[in-house]
Amino acid sequence: MTDQQPFHFANLPIDAYRERFQPGDHTLVDVREPQEWAMGRIPGAIHIPLNDLPDRVAEIPNDKPVVVVCASGVRSLYGANFLVKNGYPEVYNLEDGTKTWVLRGFPVER
């Protein structure tokens, strides 16, 4: 038998994300395309487009929670599932995406 940690995955609404996480205690991965990224992103995010994720997965630390975000929560769900399948123990999909983040007036980096 092994002492593997159980995997944890959840969809996470924006309000729950803002309540639960602080800068530095998680990795926020934005899987949108470069032109979307350039228009604005959630502060602190790292950019790895969804299609690049398999080749760049090693850039994402697995020793703290990972939150995956896209424009509306669909591509990030695929990205989050990919990370869980690749051994990341705690992964979240930011279900409302950057569109809702911007609409609600939360800070954006450009």
C-alpha positions in Angstrom: 0.0 0.0 0.0 1.1 3.6 -0.6 0.5 6.6 1.5 -0.9 8.7 -1.4 -2.9 11.8 -0.6 -6.4 11.7 -1.9 -7.1 14.0 -4.9 -9.3 16.9 -4.4 -11.2 18.7 -7.2 -13.9 21.3 -7.0 -15.6 24.0 -9.0 -15.0 27.3 -7.2 -17.2 30.4 -7.5 -15.4 33.7 -7.5 -16.6 34.7 -4.1 -15.3 31.5 -2.6 -12.0 31.9 -4.3 -11.6 35.4 -3.0 -12.5 34.3 0.6 -10.3 31.2 0.6 -7.1 32.1 -1.2 -4.5 34.8 -0.7 -1.5 35.6 -3.0 1.2 33.1 -2.6 -0.8 30.3 -1.0 -1.9 28.8 -4.4 -1.0 28.8 -8.1 -3.5 30.5 -10.4 -3.1 29.2 -13.9 -4.8 31.2 -16.8 -5.4 28.8 -19.7 -6.8 31.4 -22.2 -5.2 32.3 -25.5 -2.5 34.9 -25.7 -4.8 37.6 -27.1 -7.2 37.1 -24.2 -4.4 37.2 -21.7 -3.2 40.5 -23.1 -6.6 42.1 -22.6 -6.4 41.6 -18.8 -6.0 38.9 -16.2 -6.5 38.2 -12.6 -3.5 39.5 -10.6 -0.9 36.9 -9.9 -1.9 34.4 -12.6 0.6 32.5 -14.7 -0.2 32.1 -18.4 -0.2 28.6 -19.9 -2.7 28.3 -22.8 -4.8 25.1 -22.6 -3.2 23.6 -25.7 0.3 24.1 -24.2 -0.6 22.6 -20.8 0.7 19.1 -21.6 4.1 20.4 -22.6 4.4 23.0 -19.8 2.8 21.1 -16.8 6.2 21.0 -15.0 6.0 24.8 -14.6 3.1 24.4 -12.2 4.1 23.6 -8.6 2.2 20.6 -7.1 2.9 21.4 -3.5 0.1 23.9 -3.1 -3.4 24.2 -4.4 -3.8 25.0 -8.1 -6.7 27.2 -9.4 -7.4 27.1 -13.1 -9.2 30.0 -14.9 -10.3 30.9 -18.4 -12.8 33.3 -19.8 -16.0 31.5 -18.6 -15.0 28.3 -16.8 -15.2 25.7 -19.7 -11.5 25.5 -20.8 -10.4 25.8 -17.2 -12.5 22.7 -16.4 -10.5 20.8 -19.0 -7.3 22.1 -17.7 -8.2 21.3 -14.1 -9.1 17.8 -15.0 -5.8 17.4 -16.8 -3.9 18.4 -13.7 -5.8 16.0 -11.5 -5.1 13.2 -13.9 -1.4 14.2 -13.8 -1.1 13.9 -10.0 -1.9 17.3 -8.7 -3.5 16.7 -5.3 -5.7 19.9 -4.9 -7.1 21.5 -8.0 -10.0 24.0 -8.5 -11.8 25.3 -11.5 -12.7 29.0 -11.2 -16.1 28.4 -12.6 -17.2 32.0 -13.5 -13.9 32.9 -15.3 -12.3 36.2 -16.0 -15.4 37.6 -17.8 -17.4 37.6 -14.6 -14.3 38.7 -12.6 -14.1 41.8 -14.8 -17.8 42.5 -14.8 -17.8 42.5 -11.0 -15.1 45.1 -11.0 -12.3 43.1 -9.4 -8.7 44.1 -10.0 -7.1 43.2 -13.4 -3.5 43.3 -14.5 -2.6 44.2 -18.1 
